[in-house]
Amino acid sequence: MIFANAIVDVIHQASPVSKELSRFRVEVWGKSPHDYVRVYEIAARDDNMAAREGLDRFVKDIEKLLAEQGD
């Protein structure tokens, strides 16, 4: 299992009455032994959804990296 944390910053906040998604910068860092850092720009309805998407992307990225390394 890959454990990680995320910090979410707002790049663009969509209007609450708009159907437009807000844009977020999501920085994710893994806990040892997966101590990598990735930064993603994600469009989402809110910061919680952006964080979840960032964590999901991080896990996929690290699983791919580990598979390529043969771990």
Secondary structure as UniProt FT lines:
FT   STRAND          4..12
FT   TURN            16..17
FT   STRAND          22..30
FT   TURN            32..33
FT   STRAND          37..44
FT   HELIX           47..69
//
